[in-house]
Amino acid sequence: PRAAAVQRRDPARLLPRPLPENILIRPANKRAEEPFTPGPVGIMEKLNPGDFGPDMRVVVEMAKEAGAGPLDIFRILFLDQGWRSYLVAEDTETGEVIGTAQLGRIQIGGYLYMTDDLQIRNLWVKPEYRGAGVGNNLVHGLLTRLRAPAPAAGP
């Protein structure tokens, strides 16, 4: 509160804003379905259908639109925690995914994950939906996934 007063900011701006009725925030849980892609990608789709489902394809397309390169796409698909770490915003009238956000564990050296240290990454909202509170609600959706910190041990 003090910092907000000094900076003349309203803390209420951080609260979730009302979304239009046609916007739904949900987990990125649509999975790849048969027939699977032929070749090695098809084998990966069978092993982990969530990482190659329609929701993750949209995540990859949004990353490319935002300027992600091949290494970034590789990280999204193979090194990050996959579809379980994403929320998507869907326009229920069109069925289109219009935004996405990821709550990922902090990595050290690419492979060692900190178990309780998380960061919000990969937050994208399509330009025509910006300013409608989609990004704000995606972040709040990710924050609801956090568990409360364990109480400190007493003497």
C-alpha positions, 0 to 999 in steps of 0.5 A: 500500500505504501509503495502504491501511494508513493507511486500514485497507483491504485492497488485495485488495478491489480485485481481481476477485471470482469471478462466479456461473457464469451471469454473463458479461462481454462487449462490447456488440456485439449489433447492430440487425437487420432489419427496421429501424425506419421513418423517420430512426431506421431510417436510423441503424440501417442506418448504425451498427447497433451503436448501436441494437442490443439492448445499447445499448437496455438501456444506455439503459433502465438510464440512465433507471432511474438517473435520466438525462434526455433530454440524458443519453440524447442524449449516450449515443446520439450524443456518446459513443463508442457501443457500442464503449466499453461492456461488459455483464454478461449473465445467461446463464440468462435472456439478460438484460443485468444491468449495463453500464459504459463506458470513454470518452474525456475530452471538452473542449467536447463535441467535442474528445477527449483521445486517451489520457485515459480515464474510467470512466462509466455504471456500472450494475448492476440492484439484484437483482444488486448485491453479487455482484461484477458491477460489480467485474468490469465495471471490471476488464474495462474496465481490461484494455482499456487499453494500457500507457503508452509508456516515457518517452524517454531522454536 
